[in-house]
Amino acid sequence: MRATVMYGAGDVRIETVPDARLIEPTDALVDVSRAAICGGDLWPYKTLEPSQTGRRMGHEAVGVVQDVGADVRTMKAGDVVVMPSACERGDEAVERVRELTDGFGVHSVLESVGLEQSMLTAIGIARPGGAVGRVGVPQDETMPASQPAFFGNVTVGGGPAPVRAYIEELLPDVLEGRIEPGRVFDRVVGLDEVPDSYRAMNDREAIKVMLKP
């Protein structure tokens, strides 16, 4: 079968590999009809450092869209704030979100990268008394911006996403169209386009890529 193989930083190839097979009695073969490139996949793509990367969100969140001219209202799903530029980060991102929220910041933030800068941004855009959920594996032993979080009464918590706890509630809503998580995808590709899609996500030309084998 054909598969994506990562050899090292920036080196992703499509190759023919042996077909998957059952080895242990508890093994299962899964037919994949859709897949995606996760932001966590960019860690080995950038450095070969390991990373892993969550829960349904019911409050405000931050996303990015490439179409700067898009009507923000059409991008909302409940109380979602959208930053209209994939290039804003750090202080620029904090300033933009503050602008979109009349200077208050957001109630809830999902930090899904694990880098120092992403935590500084997450805490920076949270309003006093807000909350930051961490699903990105921390790359440092200490938490950045611990003092701003403390004096802003910002709650910080997180861990690996407990997927099995939510799948029975979440999946029917997805399949029946009550929620549309697919809006996050801004590029759909075939298998041969996967190497370039890694590059596009790494260069912030794409936000989330769906793969249709």
Secondary structure, DSSP 4 states (H G I P E B T S, - for coil): -EEEEEEETTEEEEEE-PPP---STT------S-EEE-GGGHHHHHTS----------S--EEE-S-TTS-GGGG-SSS-EEES-TT--HHHHHHHHHHHTTTS-EEEEEE-S--HHHHHHHHHHEEEEEEEEE-SPPSSSSPTTHHHHHHTT-EEEE-S--HHHHHHHHHHHHHTTSS-GGGG--EEE-GGGHHHHHHHHHTTS-S-EEE--
